[in-house]
Amino acid sequence: MNRTDQFEQIRMIADAICSQEATPEQVATLEQLLAGDQQAQQFYYQYIEMHVHMLADVGPSMEVVRRRLQVDEVVIRPNFGHQGRNQHCAQPSELGQSQPATETIESPSLSQLAARHFNKWLLLLGVFIGLLATMVTLILLQGNSDDHLAEILDNGTLRIEGFGKIEANRLYPGLYHAQQATTLALQTGERLALAKDTQLKLYNTAEIELIQGQLALQHATGNNIIFAGPQFQLHSGGGDVTIDLTGADPAVVTTAQEAHLVPKRWRPNHYWPFDSRSDRVVDYAGEASGIVGSGASKVSGIIGNGAFLFDNSAEARINVGSGGGTAPATGSFSVTDGVTIEALVVPHYDSQLKAELLHGEIDQIFRKDQHDQEHRMLLSFQNSKDTAQIKPEGITGEAIGFGMYLVGQGYHTLRMPLDGKDGRPTLADLKDGQAHHIVATYDVRTGLKAIYINGEIGAWYRYPAGSKMLSGGSGMANIGNSPNTPNSDRESYSGVIDEVAFYDFALPAHMVRQHYQSTQQQANYFNVTPNQSSLPQALIIPLPAHHRITIDPVTGLVSDVKPASE
């Protein structure tokens, strides 16, 4: 167990103190935890000193000065030369220091002075400073202990970037840049091999942030070390790992044993698993709960407690609202980085073609509209003739369609033909009475638009990288029908729908496969127990041993996994 885990309660109270959220009860608990425990006192001192220096954008508003005399002395004083923008610790004025008065300034009233000097947060800060001074005195009277985190080996060269401390090749908490290939020996026994031009931030021996470059954790001792990267955290799991931010891929992780990834973005904007017993369809991720039409009835869930059977009538719909949108590019259905629409379906689609129209039967799985209809977004079963709005052109007949509006391109529909070719299913295959996983994605960064069926890509089209989409607005979103035809069954769905999710980013292909595989194990997409009232705030993804894992730069999710030997 590392020190961060061992003293987790002390760390949590210290965080509360620095953010001015500590209660008197927490302060009393802290005093009890520190009493007579030299290791706990040492941890608390180092943790507070680290936060004083590292939680400001420009520089700390307070500085900790350590002087070596006959005994050590720690002085906490205003640092007027480094006023940070984010005030995580008290400013001098907050500590009750009066400012110089001039003849043009009126003296404060007694009530104002009382309010200023007896504010409860100021009292807590005063207790904290007194406690810190007492604690440091106890530590130093009982014997000094070096608090460095690592040592520089092999004549490596590191440059301090802004703040940090290097003393006789010993590294302390701070931000560093490797001017050449350098190896560090952590105090806990592991080695960190840094490539040239690697930049990293050392918090402690169990928490390290990689900002650029490449590092390899070697000679692992079984300690779980947390590495923060762009859009993700990596938990080493006690084994060797390599993190590379230098290649064409945004981030590549290589594991020696099972590790764990915590992506920054994974939650959908909206998630309707249909498991709630409410008369409304509850959104487990956002605030777009839905109203059920009379043509949709609750049935046993494909996953979890519930799903909905849609009867192909005009009232076969669930209206989940506009997501708060008032104009295009507003509301929770407005996206910037991309989009994903995901659902489990048991279709009863008959695909009847109407000769007098450009299209036959349409069954909407999900559709978000605008009043002009041009800025719509949809996922549906279709049977259409060729039009200029179909990209790529020339795909007709029974298909799954994914339509949306791109700035500079207009409204286009990607169609995945249900023709049984190149691994794609036929409509008959999908009408086998079993549930099928359908996902539609668009990635702004790459310009890739794709439709997946049961975890595999079935159709795709690539636009110029960076092509933005326009969505959101005041138009309604419907599951199972078109909000643009409230009194018509022309686009109503027939069959069962479950586990509908809407994301403001494109799920990587690997995660689409993972979601499908989870449903085959009767779990939801996120491998979280169904029927929970909401999704967790963090997702932990296991990474297999001896594999090379590519990380998506937008989300921090896994985009590819290959054996390390390849």
N, C-alpha and C positions, 0 to 999 in steps of 0.2 A: 504494500500500500504506500503510495507517495504522500508527501506532506499535505498536498492540497486536499486529498481525500481524508487524511487523518484528522485534519483540523477544519473540516468543512463548516461546522457550526460557527467557529471563530471567523472564518472567511466571510460567511453570510452576514454576520453582525458588523464586521468591518466595512463591507459594501454599503450596508444601511447607514452607517455613521457618515461615510464620505458623501453619500447622496442626501444627507440630512433627513433620513426617514427612520432613524432608530428610535425606538420607544425606551422609556426608563426601564422597563422590564428587560429589554435586550441588553442595555448597559449593565444592569445588575448581573445578568447571566454571564456577560463577558468577564466581569470582575471575578466571578467564581471559577470560570474556566481557566483564567490566567494565574490564579493564586497558587503559588508554590510549584508551578510547572514551567521549568526553564525552557523546554522545547516549544511549548505553546507560546510563551512570551517572545521567544526569538522569531517564531513564524509570524506572529502578529506585527512585530516591529518591522520585519522585512516586507510584509504585505502592505502595510500602511505607507512605508517609504516608497515602494514601487508605485503605488497609486498616486501619491503626491506628485511624482515626476511624470507619470505616463498617461494620466487621464485628462491632460489639457492639450488643446490643439496647437498652441504656440509655445507655451511654457507654463509652469505651475504658478499658481497664485500664492503659494506658500513654498518655502524651501526648507529642507532638512539639512542642517550642517553638522557634520560629525568631526569633532576635533579630538586628536589624540594627545592628552596631557598625561598626568599621572594616573588619572582615570578618564574614561571616555565621557564626553559631554555631548548631549544632543540638544540643539537649539532649534525651535520652530519659530520662524519669523516671517514677516511680509517680504515678498520678493517683488519689488516694484518694477524691476526691469523686465519681468516676464509675465504679463497679464494675459491669461488665456481667455479664449472666448467662452468656453464651457466651464462654468464655475462649479466644480465638483466638491471643493472644500471652501471654507469660509473666507471672505475677503476681510481685510483689516477693519473696515467700517462695521462689518457684521459682528466683530468681537467686542463691540462697545467702545472703540477708540473714538474720542470726539475729534472733530475736524477744526482747524483754525478758524476763528470767527472774525468777521470784519464788522465795521460800524453799520453797514447797510443790511446786515442779516439779523433778523429778529431772533431772540433767544427762544429755544423750544419751551413749551409748557411742561409742567410737572408730569402730566399724563402722557405726553409724548416721550419724555425721558424714561418714564416707567415702562412704556410699551417697548422702547428701544432696548432697554437693559434687561428686561425680564421675559423677552420672547422665548418660548419653550425650546426652539431650535438652537438658540444661542446658548441656553443653559446646557443643552446636550453637548454642544461643541466644547464648552468649557470643561465639562466632565471628561470628554474625550481627550482634550489636551492634557489635563491633569493626570489622567490615567496613563496616557502615553509616556509622559515624563517619568512617572513612578515606575512603570514597567521597564523602561529603558535603563533606569538606574539599577533596578534589580538585576537585569541581565548583565550589566557591565560590572557590577560588584561581584557577581557570582563567577565571572570569568568571561573573557572575550572569545567569540567564536567567529571565524571567518565566514562571510556570507556570500562568497563568490559562487557563480553557477557553473562555470566551465573554465578550462585551461586551453590555451592555444598550443598546438603541437606542430612539429615539423617546420618550424620557422615560418609559419603562415602569417599573413598580414591582414589585419582587419582595421577598418576605419570607422570611427564613431560618426554616426549620422544624426546630428542634432543633440542627442543626449546618450549617456552611457558612461562606462568606466572600464578602462583597461589598466591594470596595475600588475607589473611583473608577470605578464602573459595570462593573468587571471581576468575573467570576464564577469561583469556584474549586470543586473537588469539594464537593458537599453536596446538601441537600434544600431545595427552594424552592417558594414558593407565589406565583402571579401574582395580585396584587391588582387588576390591570386588564389589558386586552389589551396584550401586551408582545412585542417582537421581540428575539431574541438573534442576534448574529453569532458563529458558532463560529470558533475559531482556524484551522480548516481551510478556511474560506471559505463554508460553508453558512449559511443563515438558519433560525432556528426561530421560527415565529409561534405564540405561546401565547394561547389564549383566556382570558378572565377566569376566575379560580378554578381554573386549571390547576395541578396539583401534580406536580413531577417531581424526579427525583434524577439529578444529573450525576455519572457515574463518571469519564469522560474524553470526548474528542471523538468517540469511536467507540462508546460504550456509554451509553445514556440510558434511564432507567425512567420511564414515564408512569404515575402513580398515579391521577390523576383529571383530567377536563377534556378539552381538545382541543389538539393541536399539529399544525403543518404544517411539514414540511421543504421549504425552498425554495432555489432557486439551487444545486442539487446539483452537486458537483464531480467525481462519479465515485467517491467514497469510499463503501464499504459501511458504513453506520451501523446498529448493532443497537439496536432499541427493545424494551424489555421491557414487556409489558402484563399484565393479569390473564389467567393461563392460557396465555400465548403469548409468543414472541419474533418480531419482524419484522425481517428483513434487507432494508434498502432497495435493495440491488443497485446503488447509485450514482445513483439517480434520486430525484425528488421523491415524497414520500408524505404522506398525511394520516391521522392516527389520531384517532378521535372516540369518547370514552367518555361523552358527554353525552346521547345520544338514548335512545329507547325500546329500541333494539337494544343489547345489552350492549357491543359494540365493532364499529366500522365502519372499514375501511381502504380508502383510495382510492389507486390507484397511477398513476404517470405512465409507468413502464416496468416490466419484469418484476421482481418482488420474490419473497421467499421467506418462508414461515411455518413456524415450528417450534412445534407444539402441545405443551402440557404433558402431556395425556393422549390417547393414541391406541392404545396396545398393548392387545390383548385380555388378559383374565385367563388364558385358555387358547386354544391354537391347535394344531389337529391337521391338518397338511397331508398326512399319510400318506406322506411322502417318505423316512423313515428305513428303513434295512435291518435294524433291530433286530427281534427277535421281539415286542417291545412296540410299541404305537403311541405315539410320542414326542410329548410336549407341548412345542412350540417356544416357548411364552410363559410357562408356569407349571410346576407340578409334579403334573400329573394325567395321567401316562402310562397307556395303556390296555391291557387284556388282550383279545385277539381270540378270539371264539367260533368254533367250527368251521363255522358257517354264513356266515362272512364271509371272502372270499378276496381277496388282493391282485391288482390289475389295473393296467394302464397308467393313469397319472394324467390327469385332465382338465387340471390344472396340475401341473407338476413330474413327479417320477418315479412316484408311486403314487396309487392310490385304492382303495376297497374295493367289491366286489360282494357284496350281501346276498341270500341265497337264499330269504327269506321263511319260514325255519324258526325253531324255538324258539331255536336257537343262532346265529341271525343277529344278532349284537350285538357291540359293543365296549364293555367296562365300563371307564369312566375314573374310577371311585371316587367318593368323597364330597367331594373337595377339602379334606379335613381337618376337615369339619364334625362336631360332636358333638351339637348341638341347633339348632333353628331360629334363623336369623340368625347362624350361625357358619360358618366355612370359606370357601373361595375362590369358591364358587357363591352366597354371600350377597352381596347388592348393596344399595346405599343410594341412589344417584343415578338408577338406571335399569338397563336390561339390553338386550343385543342378542344374538340367536342368528343365525348366518350359515352358509350352506352352499351348495355346488354339487351339484346332483343330476341324475341321469338316471333318472327314475322308471319302474317297471314296474307301478305301482299299478292293481289291477283294480276297485276300488270296489264290490265285491259287497255289496248291501244285504241284511241278515238281518231278516226281517219280525218275528221274535220278540224282537228287541233294539231298543233306542233308537238303535243305531248299526250301521253295516255294517262293512266292512273298514276297519281303521286301520293305517296304516304310519307308525311313529314315525321321524322324522329324528333328533330329540334329545329325551330326557326325563330330567329330574332329579326324583327322588321323595322323599317322606318316608313314614315307615311308616304315618301316618294317611291318606296319599294326598291330603289336603286342600291341603297346601302344595306340591303338585307344580308343575313348570314344563315345558312341552312345546311342540314344533313338529312337526306331523305332517300327513299326508294323511288326510282323514276323509270319511265319508259318513254324516251323522247326521240324526236328526229334531230338531225344535225342543225345547229344554229351557230352564229358567230360568237355567242356567249360561252360555248363549250371549248375549253382548252385542256388538252390538245383537241383539235377538231377531228371530226370524222367518226366519233364514237356514238353509236345509236343503239336503240333497243333497251332491254332490261339492264339496269345499272343501279349502283349506289352513287348519289351525287353530293358533292360538297361545294357550296357556292359562297362567295364573299366578294367584297369590293376592295380593290387595290388602287391607291392613289396613282394616277398616271396610266393605269391599265383599264379601269372600269370594273364592272361586275362580270365575273367569270365563274363557270362551274367546272370542276374537275369530276370526271365520271369514271367509275370503276365498273367495266362491263361484267355482267354475271353470265359469262360465256364458257366457263369450265376450262379455259386455256391458261397456260403459264402459271399453273397453281391456283388460279382463281376459282371460286365455286360457281355453280349455276344457281338460279333462283330455287330450283327444286332442292338443291343441297341445303339451302338456308331455310327451307320450309319443312325440315325434317322433324319439327317439334322440339328441337333442342335449342338452348340459348347460344347466341353467337355474339362475339365481342366486336364492335365496330368503333373505330377511332379515326377522326379527321384532324390533321394538323397543318399549320402553316408557320414557318420559321422565317421571320424578317431578316435575320442575320445572313442566312444562306439563300433565301428566296425559294426554298423547297416547300411545295404543297403536296400533301400525301393523304391517301386513304389506306387504312389497315383493316384486315379482316382476320379475326382469331390470331392476333399477334404478328401477322406477316403483311408486308406491304403489298398492295394489290394494284395501286395506280399512283402515279406521281407526275408532277410538272414543275419545272424550275423557272422562276422569274429572276430578273436581275437582283443580285444580292442587295439587301437593304430596302427593297420595295415595301413601303408602309401600307398597312390596311386601315380602312376607315370603318368603324363600328360604333356601337353604343347608341345613344340618343333616346328619344322619348317613346319610340315604338315598343310594343309589347313583345315578350318572348313566350313562346308556347312549346310545351312538350306534347307531341302527338297530333299537332295540327298547325295550320297557318294562322297567325294573329291577324293577317290581312283579310281573311275570309271568315269573319265570326259567325256567319249564318249559313255557311256552305260546307258540304262534306267532300268537296272536290279534292282537297289535299289531306283529308283526315287519315289517321293511321289505323291499321287493323292488326291486332296482335298484342303481345306483351312487351313492355319496356321496364327495365330496372336499372339502377345504379347510373344515373345520368350525371355527368360532371362537365364543367366548363372552366377552362384554364386561360390565363392571360399570357401563356407561353406555349411553345411547341414541346410536347413530350418527346424526348429522344426515342429512337426506334427500340433501343434496348429496354427502356422503361415500359414501352407499349407491350413488349413481349412479357415482361415481368408482371404487369397488371393482368394480362390474359392468364398467365400461369397461376396467379393467385386465385382467380375466379375458379379455376379448375380444382382448387383445393378447398372450395366453399368459403374462401375469405374474400374480403373486398379488395379493391385495387391496391390499397396501401398496406395490405396484410395486417390490418387492424381488426380487432374483434367486431363483427357486425352488430348493429343495434345500439352502439354507443350514441350518446346525445350530440356529440360533436367530435371533430377530428382533433388529434393532439397537435401541439404547437411544433413539435420536432419529429422528424422521421429518421430512424437509424437503419441504414442499409448495410447488410453484411457483405464484405468483399472476400472472395475466395483466396486461399493461399496460393502462392506461386503463379499469380496472374498479373497481367498488365491491363490496367483499367484507365480508360480515357474519360475525363470529366467534362460535362457540358459547360461552356463558359458563361451561359446566361443564367442557369439554374443551380449549378453544382451537382446535378444528377448524373448518374452513370450513362454514358452514351455508347460505350463499347467495352467488351471484356474479352481478352484473348490470353491463352497460356503465355507465361513469361518467356518460354523457350522459342516462341514464334518470332 
